[in-house]
Amino acid sequence: MQDRHAVRVVLLDDIGQVAIIYVNKHGYYKIPGGGVEPGEDLKTAARREVLEESGCNCQIVAELGRTETELPDWDMRDISYGFLAKVVGDKQVPRFEVHEQERGFTAEWLPSLAQAIAKIENNNSIDDASAAALQDPPLFGPTTPLRTNKWYTFAFLYHLFF
């Protein structure tokens, strides 16, 4: 089984809006993120993915955790690293890659973390079992394993207490 390293980013603008991405072809919402390229460090990958999928430059504020999800149908283990980031400068047009355009990626900005969580949880009718597994991976946090797809939840807690 091959390991795929990826980044996932909870992105907030200066008024607290949250970026999410809709994948029309497969009917689900996600947070900005994607694969880490060879030789690329995690924070650089996170900033690149945010720029591609939201059109924004960003500053990484915090690391949120790591997930590992085995995807036997794809003969792959997805290892995703979560980050909290803030938009730096003006929002621009997303720069989706060809395969993302073919899957119907669109960026949306929601007014709050709570609304972003609700939209992701309530509007994911994923037609691919392995893609669905990525939406609910086990998160290995600093103390105990948790079951969640809510990088937003950890960002929300971080935002409240730090």
ABEGO torsion letter per residue (X at the ends): XBBBBBBBBBBBBAAGBBBBBBBAAAGBBBBBEEBBBBGBBAAAAAAAAAAAAAGBBBBBABBAEBBBBBBAAAGBBBBBBBBBBBBBEBBBBBBBBAAAAAAGBBBBBBABAAAAAAAAAAABBBABAAAAAAABBBBBBAABBBBBABAAAAAAAAAAAX
